[in-house]
Amino acid sequence: MNIYDESLKFHEEKRGKIEVVSRVEVNSVQSMSLAYTPGVAQPCLEIQKDPDKAYIYTRKWNTVAIISDGTAVLGLGDIGPLASLPVMEGKAVLFKTFGDVDAIPILVDTKDTEEIVNTILSIAPTFGGINLEDISAPRCFEIEKKLKEKLSIPVFHDDQHGTAIVVLAALLNAMKIVKKPIHTLKVIINGSGAAGNSIAKLLMSSGISNVIMCDRKGALYRGMEARDAEKQAMAEVTNPYNAKGTLPEVIVGADVFIGVSAGGVLTKEMVQTMGKDAVVFAMANPTPEIFPEEARAGGARIIGTGRSDYPNQINNVLAFPGIFRGALDVRASEINEEMKVAAAYAIANSISEADLTDEYIMPRAFDKNVQMQVAEAVRKAAAASGAAKV
Amino acid sequence: MNIYDESLKFHEEKRGKIEVVSRVEVNSVQSMSLAYTPGVAQPCLEIQKDPDKAYIYTRKWNTVAIISDGTAVLGLGDIGPLASLPVMEGKAVLFKTFGDVDAIPILVDTKDTEEIVNTILSIAPTFGGINLEDISAPRCFEIEKKLKEKLSIPVFHDDQHGTAIVVLAALLNAMKIVKKPIHTLKVIINGSGAAGNSIAKLLMSSGISNVIMCDRKGALYRGMEARDAEKQAMAEVTNPYNAKGTLPEVIVGADVFIGVSAGGVLTKEMVQTMGKDAVVFAMANPTPEIFPEEARAGGARIIGTGRSDYPNQINNVLAFPGIFRGALDVRASEINEEMKVAAAYAIANSISEADLTDEYIMPRAFDKNVQMQVAEAVRKAAAASGAAKV
């Protein structure tokens, strides 16, 4: 049986991958009086007086909404909210398993940006954090921006920032191997959607200035024919030498290729034109921009993908559970750039430098110790950057 | 330590009365591939083709949203959404404990009827049912009505219908003791808010025609000075002899008094004017319309309250977990009058007639067998009334 049929059978047997359970026993008048009426009136009144008390008397402190409209689901695209529920439940499983976070899928039955924002604002009091998931660009940018303006709990679009964090982690370790200082790198990011933008911003936050973003037409540069507003904005802040041209043209001499685009767009011939000790992260799923065998044949030294069946899997699951764990623990008001960079360094440094090899730059996805190191780094960065409330 | 201080300590120790857990283990590439990417794509695609498959491949079938704006919380009134969270978590505990339903509190941060409706419609795909909770009248009527029109999953306002169901159950058993046929009864319902209206409708659905509703000004009757739209509507369908007057005036000769109003509004003297074998259900919480000792002194034979420290507690928890259990099991499109009446009979009949006494007309709130009988009755009534989809 292939993995798809097996998964279908598995889902049918489970009838749901998550479940809400009670943390208290109610089996007597006494226990009912404590957990429910009349005793419950007291924590209610305390929260009414001081809303912060909700973090003490309820589960808000550990509860995150996983919100999706189902428009950009994994490799499936716009399948609608209901059809995305198996993915969102899976994400909730990962949140719990690796971060001990109570995550609740919330599907929104609209594609209208304003409606999605208003719905989330309306239900926000329930939650300690908001994880946006699989919402298509450019709507995801506006939704996240508006929510961050209006909410004082973490709002995190994992497809953007989770991806950016694990890519930075992989890049940091790759550079330890090839011994290039990161500020000297020429990095090509192919794909200017949700993930591409966030990767570019995070690399720049980390001191890498020569970042060139490409879309299907080629490099984003100042003075280019108008594309969408996000692309124009990215052209302003990336590509310091204002390189122009298609991917095969601008990739010449690059140290790093990061693909968050579509399967097969990178050829062996293009890799051959890259600099010495080239690094290729081909993240498109399930078909990467270039298969590792081809990239190797083109001369790439360190190769990563999103897939678990090749070495160097660059997987979001290394980031988001620990990041939310850390953010929730200090009641962070946001997940800022400092916290993201700290998370990337924690992931990278979870492997000692002596153990790094061309085929081992990322820790295993199932290592809970990594998550705990990420959480600790995020707590510290939140405190240092002023985002921590406790 | 009193119950309120004890409850505060209890809530602080628990830091949340519910929790989201994973039903699957993810500790290997293989298990990740089944529960998440890439295998999860298959159930997604199946649901995209046939939305009903969400009931098979996800937890939707067993998941209910407990939605509140915090405007009419227990005895506390309008304390706002966040402060109501301890109550909503408590409700989720009862849903799980007695009905094995996964219930998720969702607080809505608005009092605007239209906004609440739109928010709920927007997030509805996630859920197998909607339980409205502690939303003040008359907004609760409009919200429920609009949701029922637009959604094909059960929408249930427990403060209305849950209360009505347990009151009808108590009434059925009381009448077995005093041996009055229910269609002959004169029933006074004091309180014309959410619960009062629903009780009146359910009693009428059960064959009791002489139901007189009172608000602070007295009986609702045809031709009365305009009050609110809901009250006008209830005046049209209740009070067949169009009795006029204040509570002390219309209660004369009544067989049953049902209070869903405010503490202390019924006096011993009023009870003295009721008919033989008078029944008094004084449901206001925590202070009933009349304390049982006083009602007894006034000549009432069977007395019920909402409190656990008196006999005959008339408690919603006997109804809503089993009702949702039954409705979810048959994927009911709604919870209709037939299902509610069936639930009331199931609660009443869970005590054998031989065991009934003046002080034992309702089963214990902690008897899971009662819930299972309610669920079974609801499944059957759903099938018989055409609401069951499977």
Chai-1 contact restraints between the chains, C-beta under 6 A:
chainA,res_idxA,chainB,res_idxB,connection_type,confidence,min_distance_angstrom,max_distance_angstrom,comment,restraint_id
A,I3,B,S33,contact,1.0,0.0,6.0,A-B,restraint_1
A,I3,B,G39,contact,1.0,0.0,6.0,A-B,restraint_2
A,Y4,B,Q42,contact,1.0,0.0,6.0,A-B,restraint_3
A,S7,B,L34,contact,1.0,0.0,6.0,A-B,restraint_4
A,S7,B,G39,contact,1.0,0.0,6.0,A-B,restraint_5
A,S7,B,Q42,contact,1.0,0.0,6.0,A-B,restraint_6
A,L8,B,Q42,contact,1.0,0.0,6.0,A-B,restraint_7
A,L8,B,P43,contact,1.0,0.0,6.0,A-B,restraint_8
A,F10,B,L34,contact,1.0,0.0,6.0,A-B,restraint_9
A,H11,B,P43,contact,1.0,0.0,6.0,A-B,restraint_10
A,H11,B,Y57,contact,1.0,0.0,6.0,A-B,restraint_11
A,E12,B,I56,contact,1.0,0.0,6.0,A-B,restraint_12
A,K14,B,R23,contact,1.0,0.0,6.0,A-B,restraint_13
A,G16,B,T58,contact,1.0,0.0,6.0,A-B,restraint_14
A,G16,B,R59,contact,1.0,0.0,6.0,A-B,restraint_15
A,K17,B,R23,contact,1.0,0.0,6.0,A-B,restraint_16
A,K17,B,V24,contact,1.0,0.0,6.0,A-B,restraint_17
A,K17,B,A35,contact,1.0,0.0,6.0,A-B,restraint_18
A,I18,B,V20,contact,1.0,0.0,6.0,A-B,restraint_19
A,I18,B,S22,contact,1.0,0.0,6.0,A-B,restraint_20
A,I18,B,R59,contact,1.0,0.0,6.0,A-B,restraint_21
A,E19,B,V21,contact,1.0,0.0,6.0,A-B,restraint_22
A,E19,B,R23,contact,1.0,0.0,6.0,A-B,restraint_23
A,E19,B,D102,contact,1.0,0.0,6.0,A-B,restraint_24
A,V20,B,I18,contact,1.0,0.0,6.0,A-B,restraint_25
A,V20,B,V20,contact,1.0,0.0,6.0,A-B,restraint_26
A,V20,B,D102,contact,1.0,0.0,6.0,A-B,restraint_27
A,V21,B,E19,contact,1.0,0.0,6.0,A-B,restraint_28
A,V21,B,V21,contact,1.0,0.0,6.0,A-B,restraint_29
A,S22,B,I18,contact,1.0,0.0,6.0,A-B,restraint_30
A,S22,B,V93,contact,1.0,0.0,6.0,A-B,restraint_31
A,S22,B,K96,contact,1.0,0.0,6.0,A-B,restraint_32
A,S22,B,T97,contact,1.0,0.0,6.0,A-B,restraint_33
A,R23,B,K14,contact,1.0,0.0,6.0,A-B,restraint_34
A,R23,B,K17,contact,1.0,0.0,6.0,A-B,restraint_35
A,R23,B,E19,contact,1.0,0.0,6.0,A-B,restraint_36
A,V24,B,K17,contact,1.0,0.0,6.0,A-B,restraint_37
A,V24,B,V93,contact,1.0,0.0,6.0,A-B,restraint_38
A,V26,B,V93,contact,1.0,0.0,6.0,A-B,restraint_39
A,V26,B,T97,contact,1.0,0.0,6.0,A-B,restraint_40
A,N27,B,F366,contact,1.0,0.0,6.0,A-B,restraint_41
A,V29,B,S308,contact,1.0,0.0,6.0,A-B,restraint_42
A,S33,B,I3,contact,1.0,0.0,6.0,A-B,restraint_43
A,L34,B,S7,contact,1.0,0.0,6.0,A-B,restraint_44
A,L34,B,F10,contact,1.0,0.0,6.0,A-B,restraint_45
A,A35,B,K17,contact,1.0,0.0,6.0,A-B,restraint_46
A,A35,B,G90,contact,1.0,0.0,6.0,A-B,restraint_47
A,A35,B,V93,contact,1.0,0.0,6.0,A-B,restraint_48
A,Y36,B,G90,contact,1.0,0.0,6.0,A-B,restraint_49
A,T37,B,L74,contact,1.0,0.0,6.0,A-B,restraint_50
A,P38,B,P286,contact,1.0,0.0,6.0,A-B,restraint_51
A,G39,B,I3,contact,1.0,0.0,6.0,A-B,restraint_52
A,G39,B,S7,contact,1.0,0.0,6.0,A-B,restraint_53
A,V40,B,P86,contact,1.0,0.0,6.0,A-B,restraint_54
A,V40,B,V87,contact,1.0,0.0,6.0,A-B,restraint_55
A,V40,B,G90,contact,1.0,0.0,6.0,A-B,restraint_56
A,A41,B,L76,contact,1.0,0.0,6.0,A-B,restraint_57
A,Q42,B,Y4,contact,1.0,0.0,6.0,A-B,restraint_58
A,Q42,B,S7,contact,1.0,0.0,6.0,A-B,restraint_59
A,Q42,B,L8,contact,1.0,0.0,6.0,A-B,restraint_60
A,P43,B,L8,contact,1.0,0.0,6.0,A-B,restraint_61
A,P43,B,H11,contact,1.0,0.0,6.0,A-B,restraint_62
A,P43,B,P86,contact,1.0,0.0,6.0,A-B,restraint_63
A,C44,B,L76,contact,1.0,0.0,6.0,A-B,restraint_64
A,C44,B,I79,contact,1.0,0.0,6.0,A-B,restraint_65
A,C44,B,A83,contact,1.0,0.0,6.0,A-B,restraint_66
A,C44,B,P86,contact,1.0,0.0,6.0,A-B,restraint_67
A,I47,B,L82,contact,1.0,0.0,6.0,A-B,restraint_68
A,I47,B,A83,contact,1.0,0.0,6.0,A-B,restraint_69
A,Q48,B,I79,contact,1.0,0.0,6.0,A-B,restraint_70
A,Q48,B,A83,contact,1.0,0.0,6.0,A-B,restraint_71
A,P51,B,L82,contact,1.0,0.0,6.0,A-B,restraint_72
A,A54,B,L82,contact,1.0,0.0,6.0,A-B,restraint_73
A,A54,B,L85,contact,1.0,0.0,6.0,A-B,restraint_74
A,I56,B,E12,contact,1.0,0.0,6.0,A-B,restraint_75
A,Y57,B,H11,contact,1.0,0.0,6.0,A-B,restraint_76
A,Y57,B,P86,contact,1.0,0.0,6.0,A-B,restraint_77
A,T58,B,G16,contact,1.0,0.0,6.0,A-B,restraint_78
A,T58,B,L85,contact,1.0,0.0,6.0,A-B,restraint_79
A,T58,B,P86,contact,1.0,0.0,6.0,A-B,restraint_80
A,T58,B,E89,contact,1.0,0.0,6.0,A-B,restraint_81
A,R59,B,G16,contact,1.0,0.0,6.0,A-B,restraint_82
A,R59,B,I18,contact,1.0,0.0,6.0,A-B,restraint_83
A,L74,B,T37,contact,1.0,0.0,6.0,A-B,restraint_84
A,L76,B,A41,contact,1.0,0.0,6.0,A-B,restraint_85
A,L76,B,C44,contact,1.0,0.0,6.0,A-B,restraint_86
A,I79,B,C44,contact,1.0,0.0,6.0,A-B,restraint_87
A,I79,B,Q48,contact,1.0,0.0,6.0,A-B,restraint_88
A,P81,B,P125,contact,1.0,0.0,6.0,A-B,restraint_89
A,L82,B,I47,contact,1.0,0.0,6.0,A-B,restraint_90
A,L82,B,P51,contact,1.0,0.0,6.0,A-B,restraint_91
A,L82,B,A54,contact,1.0,0.0,6.0,A-B,restraint_92
A,L82,B,P125,contact,1.0,0.0,6.0,A-B,restraint_93
A,A83,B,C44,contact,1.0,0.0,6.0,A-B,restraint_94
A,A83,B,I47,contact,1.0,0.0,6.0,A-B,restraint_95
A,A83,B,Q48,contact,1.0,0.0,6.0,A-B,restraint_96
A,L85,B,A54,contact,1.0,0.0,6.0,A-B,restraint_97
A,L85,B,T58,contact,1.0,0.0,6.0,A-B,restraint_98
A,P86,B,V40,contact,1.0,0.0,6.0,A-B,restraint_99
A,P86,B,P43,contact,1.0,0.0,6.0,A-B,restraint_100
A,P86,B,C44,contact,1.0,0.0,6.0,A-B,restraint_101
A,P86,B,Y57,contact,1.0,0.0,6.0,A-B,restraint_102
A,P86,B,T58,contact,1.0,0.0,6.0,A-B,restraint_103
A,V87,B,V40,contact,1.0,0.0,6.0,A-B,restraint_104
A,E89,B,T58,contact,1.0,0.0,6.0,A-B,restraint_105
A,G90,B,A35,contact,1.0,0.0,6.0,A-B,restraint_106
A,G90,B,Y36,contact,1.0,0.0,6.0,A-B,restraint_107
A,G90,B,V40,contact,1.0,0.0,6.0,A-B,restraint_108
A,V93,B,S22,contact,1.0,0.0,6.0,A-B,restraint_109
A,V93,B,V24,contact,1.0,0.0,6.0,A-B,restraint_110
A,V93,B,V26,contact,1.0,0.0,6.0,A-B,restraint_111
A,V93,B,A35,contact,1.0,0.0,6.0,A-B,restraint_112
A,K96,B,S22,contact,1.0,0.0,6.0,A-B,restraint_113
A,T97,B,S22,contact,1.0,0.0,6.0,A-B,restraint_114
A,T97,B,V26,contact,1.0,0.0,6.0,A-B,restraint_115
A,D102,B,E19,contact,1.0,0.0,6.0,A-B,restraint_116
A,D102,B,V20,contact,1.0,0.0,6.0,A-B,restraint_117
A,I104,B,I104,contact,1.0,0.0,6.0,A-B,restraint_118
A,I106,B,I123,contact,1.0,0.0,6.0,A-B,restraint_119
A,I106,B,T126,contact,1.0,0.0,6.0,A-B,restraint_120
A,L107,B,P125,contact,1.0,0.0,6.0,A-B,restraint_121
A,L107,B,T126,contact,1.0,0.0,6.0,A-B,restraint_122
A,V108,B,S122,contact,1.0,0.0,6.0,A-B,restraint_123
A,D109,B,S122,contact,1.0,0.0,6.0,A-B,restraint_124
A,D109,B,P125,contact,1.0,0.0,6.0,A-B,restraint_125
A,T110,B,S122,contact,1.0,0.0,6.0,A-B,restraint_126
A,T119,B,T119,contact,1.0,0.0,6.0,A-B,restraint_127
A,T119,B,S122,contact,1.0,0.0,6.0,A-B,restraint_128
A,S122,B,V108,contact,1.0,0.0,6.0,A-B,restraint_129
A,S122,B,D109,contact,1.0,0.0,6.0,A-B,restraint_130
A,S122,B,T110,contact,1.0,0.0,6.0,A-B,restraint_131
A,S122,B,T119,contact,1.0,0.0,6.0,A-B,restraint_132
A,I123,B,I106,contact,1.0,0.0,6.0,A-B,restraint_133
A,P125,B,P81,contact,1.0,0.0,6.0,A-B,restraint_134
A,P125,B,L82,contact,1.0,0.0,6.0,A-B,restraint_135
A,P125,B,L107,contact,1.0,0.0,6.0,A-B,restraint_136
A,P125,B,D109,contact,1.0,0.0,6.0,A-B,restraint_137
A,T126,B,I106,contact,1.0,0.0,6.0,A-B,restraint_138
A,T126,B,L107,contact,1.0,0.0,6.0,A-B,restraint_139
A,P286,B,P38,contact,1.0,0.0,6.0,A-B,restraint_140
A,S308,B,V29,contact,1.0,0.0,6.0,A-B,restraint_141
A,F366,B,N27,contact,1.0,0.0,6.0,A-B,restraint_142
